[in-house]
Amino acid sequence: MEVAFHSAPGLSRSLQAVGFEMDVAQLSRGRLEGSFRLGGSRQLPVLSIQTNQDLLLQGNRRPGVLPLSLNTTDQLPVVSGVEIKPGSLHGFHAGLNDIFFSFLQGLTSRQLLIRNAV
């Protein structure tokens, strides 16, 4: 499933459709062009977001799911105030119940959605 979005509320609605309650704000000026993609498999879904503008996302983690983020770019997205290094995984904390991160222009973010066994 792939959906284009052209506004921060549009991305928020796409995230809500897969169980994430998120507030999204556009931080940079200009027309927003982005895509939201849900792929992978039923056992291991992969959520991918790409945008041409700076965005800030804040909300609740989906209950029962551990989202692991993979930084496949040379950019340094910020998660909960910490820059995430290129080639690294982030999100190995099942006890967190909120998400706060920024997307930079041109960033593609990928999250593996792993069901909690707890």
N, C-alpha and C positions, 0 to 999 in steps of 0.2 A: 504494500500500500504506500503510495507516495502522494503527498498533498503539498501544493504550493501555498505560501502565505505571503501577504503584502502588508501586514500590520502586526503589531505586537499582540492585540487581542485575537487575531487569527491564529497565531502560534499557540496562544493560551488555550483556545478552543480545541485545537488538534491534540494538545497534551491532555486536556481533560477527557477527550474521547478514549484515551488508553489508560485512564485512572490517575493521572497526575494533576493535582490542584495547584496551578502555578500562576503567579502574577508575572507578566512580562512587560518590560519597559525598553523602548528604543532610546539609546544614549547618544547616537550620532545623527547628524542631519542627512537627509536624502531619502530617496524612494527605497523602501524596504523590499528586497527580493530574496525569498528564502524557500527552502524545501524541508519538509518533515517526512521522514520515511520510516516505516516499520517493516523490517525484514527478518532475516534469520529463520528460525523454526518455531514451532509451538513450544518445544521444550526449552529453547534458548533464543528468545526474541532479541533483536538488535534494533535499537532506536537510533536514528541518525538525523541530525539537524545541521543544515548549512545556511549561512546568512551572509549578506553583503554589508551589513551594518553592525555596529556595536549594540549588544542587547544585554540586559540584566534580567535574570530569572530568579524568583524566590517563591518558595512554597513548601508543600509537604511531600515527603517521599511516599511513594505508593506503598500502602501497608502490605506486608507479606512478600515484598520484592526487594532484593539487594541490587541497586544499579551500580555497575562497575564502569567507570569511564576510561576510555583509552585515548590518549593524546597522540594522534598520528601525524601531527604537523610540527613545524618548528616554532609555532607561537606558544605563548604562555598564558593560557586561560586561567582565571582566578576562581577557585572554589573555596568558599568560606574564608576569604581573605588570604589564601595561600596560592601562589603561582604553581601551576602544574607543569612539570618539566616535559619536554618532548620525549616520546617513546615510553611514557610511564602510564601505569594504571592508578586509578584513584577510586575510593569509595568502599574500602573493605571494613566498614563499620556498621554492623547490623543494628546498633543501638541508636543511630541518628534518626530523627523523625522529620528533619527539615532539610531543604536544599537552598543554597544561595550561591549562584555562580554567574560569571560574565562570559559572553561570547564576543570575540573580536571580529572585525570585518574580515571576511574570507575564511573564517574558521569552519571546519566541519567537525562536529562532535559525535562520537559514537558511544553508546551505552549498552552494555550487555545486561539484560534484565533477568537476574537469577532469583528463582523462588526461594524464600527462606524455608529451611527445614525445621525451624524452631517452632 
